[in-house]
Amino acid sequence: MGGPRIQVVQDADELGRAGADLVAGVFAATPAASVVVATGRTPMGLYAELAGCRRSGLADTTRITVYQLDEYLGLEPGDRRSLFGWMRRRFLEPLGITGERVVRLPLGGDLEGACAAFDRALEERGGLDLAILGLGPNGHLGFNEPPSDPWAPTRVVDLSPVTIVANASYWGEVADVPTRAVTMGMGQLLSARAIVLVVSGKSKREIAHRALEGPVGPGVPASFLQEAASGVTVIVDRAAWGNG
Ligand code: F6R
């Protein structure tokens, strides 16, 4: 325990390198690690650095299994806004992870039952070794929007107006952002044996301090990282953290 380890780095480039080092270390210690990875802008440098480590033989991903963190509901196959498509282009393909080593979230049918089955299957396989997460503008992790309890399971969620505005910057405008999604639950994420939270940019400064130093509660889901039993490392750049 002892709370998150906060590693302050100079800028987004250093964040990518520091994050890739840490993740490569987890892969070296646990070659068959189960990992969940965020999309969003912040971890993209980390993924590019990690792909570089793989190319130069410093990271072995041949036995890694990757779980999907979150996805919008209601998209047709091939939709440009698919978060899975984003993860495929920026993480799975550069790291050579395919087939059965990719576990997707359920998106159709009896979603409640399928989400419960997803959580059961994850638990039966021993849970997550590593979660690579970004910090939402409202303190969300994945799409665990406020309020989210620390035991909240994988489930369907309505995206909050703040998240929809933030996601509009990925896809064009607010009207382009789906309003519902499936997210891996807080319970699954907080049980990961290691968690890396990456935070970059001045716009995250206030929420980063609230999440990591403010009161712990469902109103800022990321605040539960303060009490996570796992090893939590927060890699945050100067713009997001200030001088401490
Ligand atoms: C994306 C996700 C989100 C983002 C968060 C930060 O799969 O789960 O929780 O990590 O919204 O996004 P960026 O990094 O774009 O600021």
Residues whose N, C-alpha, C, O or C-beta is under 5 A from the ligand:
A	BS01	F6R	A38 T39 G40 R41 T42 P43 L69 D70 L133 G134 L135 G136 H140 L141 G142 F143
